[in-house]
Structures are given as structure tokens and as C-alpha cells.
């Protein structure tokens, strides 16, 4: 099987598209560049498919490498037969390959190894052949200094047979299928820990059992966390009540071919093989397989949420007053200019115990006027609603929009190396307030500075495979950054590092060049950045924007390689390039087939024309002010039957959480999203969506609110 055949078996596209994609990837082209600017070569494959092709190509290479290693090891042992070699070479199922390798794998000395050393393998072969021999009589021929009696001889022979059964690829494959269909995951509480305070959140799993194939991602991950923290014991078994009889029956039907003196010994070997070798291995494999599926579901949910959060509506380049609210410690205030630079910081104490509201109002009014503030951003943590009410009492001299912004991850950013580099002279409270303000202006630009796991839109993110989580989240951030495009003259190092073809070191060089030489005036100037070569320029150029630059196309998603095409289009219409941009009447007259080239075909030309119509269009919507119910300031105000406005602030596999303006978010279970069956929460709601919800139940003690969606 070739790489292309392997990929095509799992991706629904033509070999030609796969081959073209692999060629571009081998030329160090990035996925955002390929999906956007090489559509004609790949057959318009999107980023998701291209990412799958890249991953599968890597997986194919890893399988080939593993097979080569296994073949070499078996050959060095002098045990590589043509038949075995053929089986390994033809298989691309890693599990099957490892099963074929199992008998030759170096391992600790086993009971079967000891029996072989004691000369009992011939006896095991006689028993396994299931002839009509008198086994008790024959076993006396195998006694020696290490084998004292017939029972020891027969036990040793059975140990060898048990290992043969364990290494049987057909039996292992079918047991896996049996476990996948019928395995039960069950849990029991660790009694000495059941009364601990932390144990109560896992109370549901003190005595739990269900088919593992039916256990949703969040439930399996919760069980595994409870086991890791020592509160429960978890077990996987296909037949807990009957001690694996179904599996043993299957093995007996496969192995036992006759009924005679050997049968009893083979039955004992089968039971031993299953209980001691097969069941522990297959149950562990099954758990790992379903854990991997649970991880993928949780990572997909996290990635989806992160993508929506990063592409949340920005307010844009406005002068913002940001507030990190608090009671005793006061409200930390910062004033930011249009670029997000810090102009002023202050602390006010409008709430208890100080209650200096009159003085605080005066200070806020003064700051709004002095720094020409256009919007106020309030963090949604402690004292958020009280601060919002306080701000809305102030009579400003001009309209000022007031927004509640998620604080998730702001404290992580404020203590980070990035924050210290940006604000070396300020403490964490000021840095956190700056982050609250900047994430209103441009959520994407600010949130890329924070470890995605700290943003608070995931589920069991610390329990899933951390390598896969990081890879997926990095992919999401890269996809979002490049779908929007970034202003190279204002972008931070963190934001630049996610641009196609740039990376962390190059981003640092760009920022340094910018600080030494001033703003970039055109895209070509990027080539002057140290160590930024032609390839990096090709991959990055179209994803950066230069506002008010020399060439108007530099503020669009048109790639510089297509500039001559646009210039020819304009010339053919008797226009200058400037006059063609946003001129829909003239753009309609363009005949695309006249401008196709070897690299830019009709698909690429359609994108160019679309971009010319609305150059530099931000795919994100504009930020909107949202009003919570003013009568609800804490969970004590929430009553069953209330209909409240809210904002979706987290999405999970089992429902969504809605911010109703208090510390505790309410849960809308997936069954309460709408009438009828819902398989995917994202089909109904999106992160930051404004919704109306009805309160179904309130549990003040456990701080839980159950909601249903109002359509």
C-alpha cells in the first residue's frame, strides 16, 4: 500500500488531490497557504482535509518505520519466515502488526520461558496436538532436577500453551471486537476515602456500571479522573457476572478440536491464558481505545469553542476604559488608546467596605473625558454586576458603550513572561485590566497570548492527551489568525508567531525590525527582516495587512503573486488598480478565463474577484452591547420559572453553559436545547450567542442552575 492509497482509504478525495497536497507540504507550504492560495492544485480542499492528509502521511511513515524495525528484530533472531514477513509487510494495522510481533518481542522471563528451559515444550506440543496419547504417562518422561513430578510437568506445559493462546492473532483480534461491543466499565468507591470533601463531586461513580461503548466522553473522563485521584477503583470486563465465560467459550471453540485426555489440560490453559494474560491486556487496550475516543471528543469540543471564542466580535480600534472589578481590593482601572497602549491606570473603591462611590464616579467621568473614552470593558468576575450598575449610574457627557467581558485567562496572562515584557513597570493587577480592555477591542489579538487551556472553554482539558490537545489547539489558533489576517504594524509578537510561515523567532525579528525602522509601508519591505527568506515571504505575505500603505492590495487577502493579474484586469478595463478595488460594476465585467495561469486557475481567480469587491473584510461580526436582567445579581435572586437573557459562555458534549449575569453559569442540558433529538450542541448554539433561557431548577447549596432554552 502506498502513502496515497493509505490516505485515500481514510479521506474522501481523489488520488490526484492527495498527491498535489503532499507535494505542496513537502515543499514546506503551510496548511493555511495551501487551502487559500493553491485551491486549483488541490481541488479546493479545505484546511480540515489538508490537515488530515498531513497527519495521515505522518502516520503512514511511522507505521512503515515500525514495520522495518520489527522485521529487522525478528530477522536478527533468525525467526523471520517468508510467510511472517509477508503478513507484516502487507498489514497497515498497527495493532495487528504488534500482535504478529508479540511472540518475538523481548520481555521479562515468563512462566512459559521457565517451562521451556526445563525442557517442557515437546510435552506442550503433544498436548496441543490433541492426539489420543496417555498424557499422564507421557508426562513422566519429562521429569528432571527442575521438574520433580508429573503435576509440575503438566503445569509447565500448560504455561507454554497459555502463552501460545495469548499470542494467537486471530484470538486477540476477535476478543478485541468482543470487548468493543460488550465491555462493561464499572466503578467502586475506595471506602477509606469516600467521606473526604473532594470525593463528593464523584459520588455518582461510587457504584456505577455501564457499557463502555455507551459511556459519553465526559463521563468516562470523570471516572478516570476519580480513579487517578484515588476515590474509586475502575474495572473493564465483558462479563462481570459470569467471569468472562463468553470469551473463554469463544477461545475453546477455536482451540479445542477433540475430546480426549488432552482436553482437560487445554481447558485449564485457556482459562489461565484468558485470566492471566489476555483479559488484562485486552481490557487495558479497550480502555485506552475508548479513552482515546473520549479525548478526541473533548478536544474537538474544546477546539470548536476556542475557534468561536477567538473569532468573537471585536469592537475595533476604540479608546477603552477597562475595569477589573473587586470589593475590598477595589476596582483596577486602565485607559487604553486605539492601539491598546496603556495611557493611565488607577484604583477606585465604589463598593463595600469603602463605599467611596461619589469619588469613584468623579474619577471615572474625569478619565472618560480626559482620554476621550468610547467604550467601557468590565471583567465578569467578582463584583462585576455591582460595577456595571455603578457605571450605568454615571451621567457621561457623551454616549459610552458598556460591555461585560470574560476574564478567563486574564490572571494567567498578567503573570506571564509576555505580560512582563509588555509592562515591566506594572504589577499583575494592571496587566490583567489591560487584557480585559484589549480583549474587547480584539479578542483574537489578545487571547493568542494565553495558553488556550487557561481560557476556560474546555472540558476535562487536563485529563486528555496533552500532546494531541496542544497540536489541535495550536492548529485552531493558526487557522483563526490566518482567516482574519493581521496588521503587521500593530500585531504583537504572539499574534505574528501564528501567521503562516512566520513562527516565534521570525515574529521576534519582525517586531525588532519594526521598532528600529518604523512601520512597514508595503509587503515587499517584509523581505528586509533578517532571516525572512523567499519561502517565508511566499507563505506569509497575503495573511498580513498594511493599512494605508503604498499599494492598496497590501491591505487585502490578494497574494502578491497575483498582483500582476489584478493590474492586467484593471488595465483591460481601462482603469488603475485603485479604481478597480470595490468597483462592483466594473468587477462584474471581468472574464476570469482570460487570466488563468499555471498556478492560479478559476478557483483562485474567484477568490481574487471576491476580495476585490470587499478588500480586507474582517469575517468577524461587530461587538454588541448586551443587557442582563438588572434584578438578578446573585444566585439568591434566581427563581424557578424565570425567563432571563444570557450569553452562551461554554459548550460541552452534554449541553451548554449560559452566563445570566451572576457568578454561577446555568446549564442547558442537550435535551433542553430544542424540541426533538440533538446530536451536536453546536448545531443549535454558538459561543457568545445571545439567548433567552428559562430557569428549571436552582440548587443554592451546590451552586447549580438548570435551564431550558426559550425559542
Phi, psi and omega in degrees: 000129179275170177303314183295318178296320179298315181292318182295333178293344183236351179234131184274079175204171186281155176303325180298316180294320179295314180300316180296319180295315179298322179296316179295319178297322179292340178268015178066030173279142181275160181296316177301321180294314182298313184292330183268319191244005176228037181298324183291329178284321186267359183074033176066035176291139179274176184300322183297315180292318179297320176298320178297317179298317179298316180293318181292325176297317178294319180296318178300315180298321179293321178295314179300317179296318180295319179297318179299318180296317181294314180300319180296316181297315181293321180297319179296334177278354181074023185240013181275106178270158177304321181294314179295316179302318180297315180299315181294316182296324184277343183272140173234022174258109186301324181295317179295319179299317180293326176296318179295329182278339188309315181295342185251001184286134178291126181215171177298154180302128181257172176298324178294321178299316179298317180297321178296315179300332179272009174078027186260000181297319177301321177296319178299321180293321179297315180296316184292335178289342175059040175279187183264025182292154173275094188297320180299320180290316181296323184300335180293340181285350186250017178279142178204193183300329181266342180244102191279330184210176184298322180299318179294322179297313181292324178296316179299319178297318179295325177299319179293316179297319179301320179291321176301316180297317180299328184267006180283114186296324180295315180296316181297317181298316182286327175294322177301315179298319179298315179295319180298325181275323193237359183297139177251129173263125181230152182225149175224141182289146171276107193303322183290350181245358188292339181266359178292147184302317182294337184290335187296332179289346178251017186304326180303332186256016177293332177207091190224146174206138175196158176300131184295332179291341180260349183288120179293159184311309186295329182285318179296318179294325177294318178298316181294323177294317179299321178291316180299328180272003172083014183269336180223165170248132183248142181223145175239125181208145180275341186209067186303325184284331187246016175054042173074026183301321183298317180294317181295320177300317180299315182295318179298318179297329181279324189265314188281119183249348182210161178248111179198202183296337182280338190303313182302319182291322179291320178299317178296320179295322180296312180298318178296316181299317182293308185291319187270328188242304188289308184301311179301319182290312184290322179296321178294317177300317181297315179299316181295323179296313180287331174296318179298320178293319178296319177302313183298317179298313181296319179293320178298317179298313180300312182298318179298314179298315181299317179301317179293321180294315181295329180262021177298153183301128176269150174283331180099190185283087180234159173277123190237136169258119183250141183233125169261100190287156177192163178267271185302318183278355178084176179258123180275123184247137170227148174247129183241146175275186185299332181270000181087010179282142182285124179258325187197149173222154187199159173236131178240160184230068183280346186252177177298149005273347185286319179055041179270055187292321181297313179296320181295319178299316180299317180294317180297314178302317181297316180294319180300319180286315185296323185251015175051048184292136181253337182209153178241130181248120182246127177295149187266024180271210180305135178069016182297308183293320179299321179291321178299314180298319179299313182297321184286350175278344185283132178270095179282157181282348180212164180295131177230122179284142180241125182238144170261126186239141178296132177271355188309123178086353182296321180291327177294314178299315186299333180260005185276165177298321180301314181295320179296323178291323181287321185227068183296337185264000184242154181274180186296330182293320178292315180299320179297321179293321178300317180298320179298322179287316182294326182287345170284316181295314182205092182305319182299310183298328183272319186288340177293347179278351186250139174304121184309328181296342183264001184278341172085028177241023181248184181215118182056037184294338180273354182258348183270171178301114188291327178294313180294323178299312181298316180301314184292317182291322176298321178298317181296314180299314179300316181298316182293314181301314184282339176286333180270319188085149184231150177280110186294339182274351179233346185295142176285167176301320181298315181292316180300326185295340180267358179289139179313124175083357186266286182085172189296312184293317180294324178298319178299318179296322180295314180298319179295316179298318180297319181290330182273330187243358181086185185295148174288138181257337174206167185295325181301331182296338180299330181297343180279349178294130180307133176070010177263098185272187184299320182294314179298320179297315180302316184286328189262328195310315186282350181264357175254155181236143174236106181285137178056037179275185182292322182250121182299335179290342179291347177254028180226177178268009175288129181284142179307330179295342180261359180304315179301326179294315179297318179297323178290321177302312181297315182298317180296336179265004180072031183235164167271159182305317180304322184282341179279326183299128179067010178266084188299323181297317180285322181299326180298337183277351183289128176262104189303322184299341180283351188238008180291141177234181181299323183262330183245104180262201185299319181297316178294322180293324177299319178296320180297313181297318178299320180290324179296327180293318179224076185295136176067021182295126178282123182292348181277150176281169180276148179293143179235144176290141179236138181249118173281166176293119184293343181275350183252106181242349177204171181297337179294336180273349185276127182234146177303136179096345179297143171251121188232148171282148179203171179236130177293118183244357172198144179235132179235178179290338185254004179155197179226152176259140184237128175279117179253018174097010177233177184300320183269125174278148178266152179258127168258106180296152182306330180286346183254008183286319178195171178292141179093175184283136176238121181266333183224121182302323182294347176288338186253317183229161176233157178300139180072008177291138176276126186225168171246131182230154177247136180281123181263318181205149178230127176239094184297321183298317182266001179058045182236138180232126178259133183233163169229149183283139176258119183269000000 
